Amino acid sequence: MSAKHSPEATPAAGAGQPSHGFFVRLYTGTGAFEVIGKRKLWYAVSGVIVAISILAMLIRGFSFGIDFEGGTKVSMPVDGAKGQATSEQVETVYSEAMGQAPETVVIVGNGPSATVQIRTETLSNEDTEKLRAALFDAFAPKGTDGQPSIQAISDSAVSSTWGGQITQKALIALVVFLVLVSIYITVRYERYMALAALAAMFFDLIVTAGVYALVGFEVTPATVIGLLTILGFSIYDTVIVFDKVEENTDGFEHTTRRTFAEQANLAVNQTFMRSINTSLISALPIIALMVIAVWLLGVGTLQDLALVQLVGVLVGTYSSIYFATPLLVSLRERTEVVRNHTRKVQRRRAAVAAKSGTDADADVDDVEDSAEDVVEVSTPAGPAPDKPAPGAKPLRPNRPSGKRRP
């Protein structure tokens, strides 16, 4: 017997096959990443994140912009005829001119376009002009033509009444958005999917607000606009995953190949690449916006918009995969249909494992393929395909019927 046909020369099953790497499994979406099975871990992680966010909001609070609280903001180029202005120097000049310390003094941007922004309570026109004159005498900021000019120092004032109106309108816009999205989700999905999607949306809202409170980002109207935008992105990402879950679990109770949780886990794996690509496509322009607008141009409004969007994209991607879908499975597993189906799958696997002598926790696809084979063989649906019907003429192998040997 040649080595080619020798039993000893035959490789073991699976030997010599290339092992699939992390990125291959991620791209193909074969269900190799266990997300639903570790949902208790993700619940714990999500709970910690929410707890930190709530504590940050309660303890640190929010830093509202001038548009919400009212006040006066004075902006001046950092580059002046008398050198580069620092936040400490500007604060000293303000205190000497006005007799009190400003609320905040920050430097926005970098390089020649950097500006120093002073925020304080609402100043009268006389006090504003007095402050501008003091800043010009101390730093002589340069205008657009490169020459010292007092016109390079700009100011804007918002009354507290106007700030209250802006706050009210922002809250109304947020509430209307949440109501409309809730109606859409309730109509679009069955109740358990709707509950999970709404919970994920509020998770994103709480965490994004908590991050702002934790790091001290200033809340402006641009922040509210960005928040509404990322909540829409979060719903979009959740809808992508849930559509795949809905497709995989359609008629799940009529098959014993996988449990509901396993079908949902497969759906998450199959949408991994889509979620990652969507997040990258959304995050890259935001990062570019932050670099160009903040670091190069020093535009504070764009900074507020970019920061909330970046935080929201990251949080929304996490919640759609590691919070919304596990929560959906937990809710569905409380129903009688899913519980009965899970027990049916487990009994079938145990029966197949006992008959084949394999472990009950063997590969799901292999065990279920064997189970389906058992069902097909043991089900008396008529004569076996390899047995001739009664009265049929015998056929010789590899010979068509009705032909005689020449």
MIDO-146843 format. One line per field, with one value per residue (C-alpha): residue number from 0; y, z, x. Coordinates in steps of 0.1 Angstrom, whole numbers, plus 5000, padded with zeros to 4 digits. Layout:
seq <- (NUM ...)
v <- (Y ...)
w <- (Z ...)
u <- (X ...)
// end
This chain:
seq <- (0 1 2 3 4 5 6 7 8 9 10 11 12 13 14 15 16 17 18 19 20 21 22 23 24 25 26 27 28 29 30 31 32 33 34 35 36 37 38 39 40 41 42 43 44 45 46 47 48 49 50 51 52 53 54 55 56 57 58 59 60 61 62 63 64 65 66 67 68 69 70 71 72 73 74 75 76 77 78 79 80 81 82 83 84 85 86 87 88 89 90 91 92 93 94 95 96 97 98 99 100 101 102 103 104 105 106 107 108 109 110 111 112 113 114 115 116 117 118 119 120 121 122 123 124 125 126 127 128 129 130 131 132 133 134 135 136 137 138 139 140 141 142 143 144 145 146 147 148 149 150 151 152 153 154 155 156 157 158 159 160 161 162 163 164 165 166 167 168 169 170 171 172 173 174 175 176 177 178 179 180 181 182 183 184 185 186 187 188 189 190 191 192 193 194 195 196 197 198 199 200 201 202 203 204 205 206 207 208 209 210 211 212 213 214 215 216 217 218 219 220 221 222 223 224 225 226 227 228 229 230 231 232 233 234 235 236 237 238 239 240 241 242 243 244 245 246 247 248 249 250 251 252 253 254 255 256 257 258 259 260 261 262 263 264 265 266 267 268 269 270 271 272 273 274 275 276 277 278 279 280 281 282 283 284 285 286 287 288 289 290 291 292 293 294 295 296 297 298 299 300 301 302 303 304 305 306 307 308 309 310 311 312 313 314 315 316 317 318 319 320 321 322 323 324 325 326 327 328 329 330 331 332 333 334 335 336 337 338 339 340 341 342 343 344 345 346 347 348 349 350 351 352 353 354 355 356 357 358 359 360 361 362 363 364 365 366 367 368 369 370 371 372 373 374 375 376 377 378 379 380 381 382 383 384 385 386 387 388 389 390 391 392 393 394 395 396 397 398 399 400 401 402 403 404 405)
v <- (5000 5033 5061 5081 5057 5045 5051 5064 5090 5105 5137 5141 5161 5198 5193 5215 5240 5276 5291 5322 5353 5381 5403 5374 5364 5400 5405 5372 5375 5338 5343 5337 5367 5359 5390 5378 5350 5375 5400 5400 5415 5441 5449 5455 5477 5497 5501 5515 5539 5551 5554 5575 5597 5604 5611 5635 5654 5656 5665 5685 5698 5714 5744 5763 5787 5824 5817 5798 5817 5852 5874 5891 5874 5893 5878 5889 5875 5860 5874 5911 5938 5933 5896 5865 5869 5842 5834 5844 5878 5884 5875 5899 5928 5921 5920 5953 5970 5957 5952 5915 5883 5870 5838 5821 5829 5803 5802 5786 5773 5773 5793 5827 5821 5815 5837 5843 5844 5861 5853 5873 5885 5910 5943 5977 5994 6016 5987 5968 5998 6001 5965 5967 5997 5980 5949 5969 5989 5957 5935 5957 5928 5927 5930 5913 5936 5926 5960 5967 5976 5979 5966 5932 5929 5919 5915 5900 5902 5880 5890 5865 5867 5858 5829 5816 5816 5798 5771 5766 5762 5737 5716 5717 5706 5677 5665 5667 5647 5620 5618 5614 5588 5569 5568 5556 5528 5517 5514 5499 5471 5447 5457 5440 5455 5489 5488 5478 5505 5532 5521 5523 5558 5571 5553 5574 5605 5600 5589 5618 5643 5626 5629 5666 5671 5650 5668 5702 5708 5740 5734 5757 5757 5739 5712 5706 5704 5679 5659 5656 5645 5617 5604 5600 5582 5559 5549 5543 5520 5501 5497 5481 5455 5449 5444 5416 5401 5402 5385 5357 5350 5349 5316 5305 5284 5260 5250 5236 5247 5276 5292 5327 5341 5323 5337 5372 5368 5357 5389 5411 5394 5398 5436 5442 5454 5476 5492 5497 5512 5535 5547 5553 5571 5593 5598 5608 5640 5649 5645 5665 5692 5693 5696 5722 5743 5742 5736 5757 5782 5785 5784 5777 5770 5742 5728 5723 5707 5684 5672 5661 5643 5624 5613 5604 5583 5562 5558 5550 5523 5507 5508 5493 5462 5457 5471 5471 5436 5418 5437 5425 5389 5391 5405 5378 5350 5359 5348 5313 5308 5315 5294 5264 5267 5269 5238 5220 5229 5217 5184 5178 5185 5163 5135 5138 5140 5109 5089 5100 5099 5136 5163 5181 5214 5204 5228 5241 5236 5201 5189 5205 5190 5156 5163 5171 5140 5119 5134 5128 5091 5083 5100 5074 5097 5068 5043 5052 5068 5039 5012 5006 5010 4977 4962 4984 4967 4964 4988 4981 5007 5035 5024 5045 5029 5015 5008 4974 4965 4966)
w <- (5000 4990 5015 4997 5006 5039 5069 5089 5063 5065 5085 5115 5110 5110 5109 5085 5081 5086 5118 5113 5129 5148 5118 5096 5122 5126 5089 5082 5111 5119 5155 5170 5194 5224 5233 5245 5265 5285 5289 5327 5323 5299 5323 5350 5328 5316 5352 5363 5334 5341 5379 5372 5347 5372 5400 5378 5370 5406 5421 5394 5375 5341 5328 5308 5281 5280 5258 5286 5317 5303 5308 5288 5267 5255 5230 5221 5199 5220 5197 5205 5199 5235 5234 5238 5264 5289 5308 5341 5327 5313 5345 5364 5340 5343 5381 5383 5358 5371 5408 5408 5392 5359 5359 5333 5312 5286 5255 5224 5195 5188 5169 5153 5154 5191 5211 5248 5259 5290 5304 5332 5345 5323 5320 5312 5280 5301 5319 5286 5270 5302 5300 5263 5269 5297 5276 5247 5269 5284 5253 5221 5202 5165 5140 5107 5091 5116 5133 5169 5170 5197 5172 5175 5209 5204 5230 5231 5258 5266 5291 5317 5303 5268 5283 5300 5267 5249 5277 5274 5237 5239 5264 5242 5212 5232 5245 5211 5196 5222 5218 5180 5182 5209 5187 5157 5176 5192 5158 5140 5165 5188 5224 5236 5208 5214 5251 5245 5218 5240 5270 5248 5237 5272 5281 5254 5267 5303 5295 5270 5296 5323 5302 5297 5334 5343 5320 5323 5287 5282 5273 5244 5218 5195 5222 5222 5183 5185 5211 5190 5161 5180 5195 5159 5151 5181 5170 5135 5147 5170 5141 5120 5147 5155 5118 5116 5149 5135 5104 5122 5148 5123 5130 5155 5174 5144 5144 5170 5153 5177 5207 5205 5224 5199 5169 5184 5191 5155 5144 5165 5149 5114 5120 5137 5106 5095 5130 5130 5095 5103 5134 5117 5088 5113 5137 5112 5099 5135 5145 5114 5124 5159 5146 5119 5138 5173 5169 5137 5136 5172 5166 5200 5186 5163 5193 5213 5183 5175 5211 5217 5184 5190 5225 5212 5183 5206 5232 5206 5190 5224 5234 5202 5205 5242 5258 5235 5221 5254 5270 5242 5248 5286 5280 5254 5276 5302 5278 5277 5240 5242 5274 5259 5227 5247 5267 5234 5219 5250 5251 5214 5219 5249 5230 5200 5223 5242 5210 5193 5224 5221 5246 5251 5247 5213 5184 5178 5141 5142 5169 5152 5118 5135 5151 5118 5103 5131 5125 5088 5092 5121 5105 5085 5057 5032 5015 5019 4987 4982 4982 4949 4948 4947 4912 4898 4876 4891 4878 4874 4887 4864 4837 4826 4827 4795 4777 4768 4766 4729)
u <- (5000 5014 5019 4993 4965 4980 4958 4988 4994 4959 4960 4936 4904 4911 4949 4967 4938 4948 4935 4913 4928 4910 4904 4893 4867 4857 4852 4834 4810 4810 4798 4832 4829 4808 4788 4754 4769 4789 4760 4764 4798 4786 4757 4783 4804 4774 4762 4795 4796 4761 4769 4800 4780 4752 4777 4795 4763 4753 4787 4804 4774 4775 4795 4768 4779 4771 4741 4723 4734 4739 4770 4797 4825 4855 4879 4914 4942 4970 4997 5003 5029 5041 5044 5023 4995 4989 4957 4973 4984 4950 4933 4956 4948 4911 4912 4931 4908 4874 4882 4872 4883 4866 4846 4869 4899 4908 4930 4914 4934 4971 4997 4990 4952 4950 4927 4921 4885 4873 4839 4823 4790 4771 4791 4778 4790 4813 4828 4833 4851 4872 4882 4891 4913 4931 4937 4950 4974 4988 4991 4985 4969 4974 4945 4941 4966 4993 4993 4982 4945 4919 4894 4910 4894 4857 4830 4795 4768 4738 4712 4700 4664 4676 4697 4666 4646 4675 4675 4638 4639 4668 4649 4617 4638 4653 4619 4602 4631 4628 4590 4592 4620 4600 4569 4589 4606 4574 4557 4587 4595 4578 4577 4609 4630 4614 4622 4658 4663 4648 4669 4700 4690 4687 4719 4737 4720 4731 4766 4772 4759 4780 4812 4805 4801 4831 4856 4840 4831 4811 4775 4764 4736 4760 4763 4725 4725 4754 4735 4704 4726 4744 4711 4699 4732 4727 4692 4705 4732 4708 4683 4711 4718 4681 4672 4698 4685 4650 4661 4680 4653 4624 4607 4634 4609 4605 4642 4666 4698 4704 4688 4674 4705 4728 4710 4712 4749 4754 4735 4759 4789 4775 4770 4804 4821 4792 4791 4829 4829 4800 4817 4850 4833 4815 4845 4872 4854 4847 4884 4893 4868 4884 4919 4912 4886 4901 4938 4943 4915 4905 4868 4852 4817 4829 4848 4816 4799 4828 4833 4797 4796 4828 4817 4782 4795 4817 4790 4763 4785 4791 4754 4740 4763 4770 4739 4708 4711 4720 4691 4668 4679 4674 4638 4629 4643 4617 4589 4576 4582 4619 4623 4606 4627 4659 4651 4642 4675 4694 4675 4682 4719 4721 4705 4728 4758 4748 4742 4774 4796 4806 4806 4773 4791 4806 4805 4770 4769 4784 4760 4730 4739 4741 4707 4691 4706 4691 4657 4658 4668 4645 4614 4594 4584 4582 4606 4643 4657 4681 4653 4634 4597 4576 4576 4604 4630 4665 4691 4727 4752 4762 4737 4708 4674 4657 4690 4704 4740 4752)
// end
